[in-house]
Every structure is written in C-alpha cells, then in structure tokens.
Amino acid sequence: MPTSVNIPVALLRDERLSLSDVKVYAAITQLAENGEACSSTRNEIQRVSGVRRISRHTQNLSRCEHIHIAKTGEGNRNIYQLTARMKGQKTQDGSLRSFGEEFAEFSAGVHTSKTQRTYQTALREFLRIAGDLPLRSIGIREIERFLSVKKVEASEWTARKYYTALASAFEKAVQWAYLVENPFRKVSKPKVPEILPAYFTESDFRVFLSVVEDRDFRELCITGLLTGVRLGELLALRWIDIDFTSKVILVRNSDTFTTKTRKNRVVPMNEELCRLLRQRKDNLRIESEYLFHSHQGGPLKPGTVSGRFKKYVRAACLNDKLHFHSLRHSFASALVASGVSLFAVQKLLGHTTSKTTEIYSHLLPQQLHSEVNRIGRQFTVNLFQQGN
C-alpha cells in the first residue's frame, strides 16, 4: 500500500471541497489496488482518512466533474467504488446507453435509492423509445416524440416526471462536457391538470382508526398525521431523535438514511403526540432504537407499511385514493385551514421551495374570507364614527 497519494490539482483548487473531502479521496485512492479504481469499505476509509461521516464527503466529491464515487455491492451501502476521470473525458462511444450507465454510477453516490430508480427508469424508457443515439444528435424532435409516446402509454403526469428526471440528467452531461447545451431546455415541460391531493378529514381519520386493531400501527399512523413527516423519515426515527424536554423531533440524515432534501429539520410535537410517545417509550415491549420497528426490533419496510395502510383504508370503506402519504397532506391541509401561513407549512414539511407547498392554497379562500371580514369590520367602524 503506498504511503503517499497524488491529489489532482483540480480537486485542490475546487473551493466546494473541504479538507476532509480531500482526505477521503486520498484514503480511497490509497486503498486502491491500481491507480484508476478501487473498492473500499466505509470502515477502511474511516481508518485511513481519520474522517468519520464518509457518506457526506463522498457525496461532495461525486458532485465534482473530476471523479466518480459510487456505492456498490448487493444491498451493502458501505462499499464505495472510486473511478478517477478528468473533466472533458468522453464516454466510451458518446451514446445514450453509455451515458446512462455512467450517470447510474454517479447517481448511486449522491442520490437516495428512490431517486436513483426514477433516473434509471426515465433513462431506460428514453433509450427504448428514442434508440441508442449519439448524445449530440438528440434534439427537440426526439424529445417531443418521447413525451408524446409516454402520454399515450401512461399519462401526462408520467411524461412530466420523466421530463424532469431527464432534463436534470442531461444537465450533468453538459457539466461533464459531453454536450454544449441541454436539449431538454429547448422543450417545454409537459403541463398537467391541477389535482388536489387526497387527505383525511377528522371524521375520516376516526373511521380509519376504528378498523386498526394493532396498537403499534395505530400509533404509527397518528404520529404520521400529527407531524406530517414522510413515511421514510418516520420509519427512520430513533428514540435519540426525540427531545421530550423541548418537545421536538429531529428529522435527520444518518449512515443508513438520507432525507429527500438531504437537509435536517426540526418538527415540533403537540401535547397529544408528546404524551403518546412518552407512554410508548415507557411501555416498550421490544428493545429497539427505532420508534416503530419490526417484531425483531429492526426498521420497518416502507412497502410493507404502505400495503397494510391501504388494506385498512379499504376496510374502512374510505376514498381508495388515500394512502400513507395522505397523512402528510392531511397535516398540511389542517394547518392551512386553521389559519397557518403557507410559509410556516413549508418549513414544517421541509419543502425546499414554496412551489410544492402551494398545492394547499385551495384551502386559503376560507382563511382569506375571514381576513376580509376583519377589514370590513374595521372600515365599517371608522365609517360610522365619521358619520357621527
């Protein structure tokens, strides 16, 4: 194993990288069996680099054009594959297929598993419909034909989803100097009709809970409704994330979980939820670090929870469009309807921009009507006073 490592000058000059980022790069390179690629476990990288939170630094490195770091191994998130590549180096043949394969390696190091699947599906469908074209030959005609086919095969929503993923992926192709400009920026994003998200009313939720006999699952659903956190975030919560003194929950990234926005946030608990979780902690039947866990004490699987939730919705004879994510919609809808600003709701939900939160603006007329009445009362009083 070499005692010194050559660090590319481009990395040292990159102001986005910290010293710890460079140390992680050096450690992976030092552990390499050859100068170009290696496969190293997280523990090995920690030992050699002296840096603890490896995932954060590999994500920073993978955002650079100079190298690729991807998590590899079947079901093992702790093995990292590094491939050094200087900016301007081309894919093997400049084709859509080879770019898709390279982007998949990049995506594995910086995106959540769900986001990775979205990119992979979009690129695979584009390849199926457009064919394995050279990247530089892809233009407006090919993109519009792809979107038209997907609208017929699936829906306008699917076409829009694929457009968003492909436009982002091709932006990376521009950064890697495979393309001069992004062809997707020349094509308008498919427009979709505005559809209000399904959510529980108070009476709906009472009916729903009446068919849920399992106490753990009831408490899981109640926590989801009273916090508005995403299912993945909820299932990743540990008892160390609960601060009963300050009455807050810390939704954060860990070695085994990454939030959708990759940002940590604090969610306040109301008195009812705080009391419920205290009782839950005091009456643990199985020792586990997770708030909600399997019979063995490990984390629950989102697919299992979603499937079970849907069965209860149908058993309660409620709207079949209701699913676990509807609890998040219900949380937001109840806040907006009670007068909480969209800005505050945005922060509680952890939305990066206000655009996503605006889907709840359909509830604002009731609130605005109340505000207009306040103005009316004020001016009416002034008018009467003036008349006297």
Secondary structure as GFF3:
##gff-version 3
##sequence-region A 1 388
A	DSSP	alpha_helix	9	13	.	.	.	ID=ss1
A	DSSP	alpha_helix	19	30	.	.	.	ID=ss2
A	DSSP	beta_strand	37	41	.	.	.	ID=ss3
A	DSSP	alpha_helix	42	49	.	.	.	ID=ss4
A	DSSP	alpha_helix	54	62	.	.	.	ID=ss5
A	DSSP	beta_strand	67	72	.	.	.	ID=ss6
A	DSSP	beta_strand	79	84	.	.	.	ID=ss7
A	DSSP	alpha_helix	96	110	.	.	.	ID=ss8
A	DSSP	alpha_helix	113	130	.	.	.	ID=ss9
A	DSSP	three_ten_helix	135	137	.	.	.	ID=ss10
A	DSSP	alpha_helix	140	153	.	.	.	ID=ss11
A	DSSP	alpha_helix	156	175	.	.	.	ID=ss12
A	DSSP	three_ten_helix	183	186	.	.	.	ID=ss13
A	DSSP	alpha_helix	202	210	.	.	.	ID=ss14
A	DSSP	alpha_helix	215	227	.	.	.	ID=ss15
A	DSSP	alpha_helix	231	236	.	.	.	ID=ss16
A	DSSP	three_ten_helix	239	241	.	.	.	ID=ss17
A	DSSP	beta_strand	242	243	.	.	.	ID=ss18
A	DSSP	beta_strand	248	251	.	.	.	ID=ss19
A	DSSP	beta_strand	265	268	.	.	.	ID=ss20
A	DSSP	alpha_helix	271	282	.	.	.	ID=ss21
A	DSSP	alpha_helix	302	315	.	.	.	ID=ss22
A	DSSP	alpha_helix	325	337	.	.	.	ID=ss23
A	DSSP	alpha_helix	342	349	.	.	.	ID=ss24
A	DSSP	alpha_helix	354	357	.	.	.	ID=ss25
A	DSSP	three_ten_helix	358	363	.	.	.	ID=ss26
A	DSSP	alpha_helix	364	387	.	.	.	ID=ss27
###
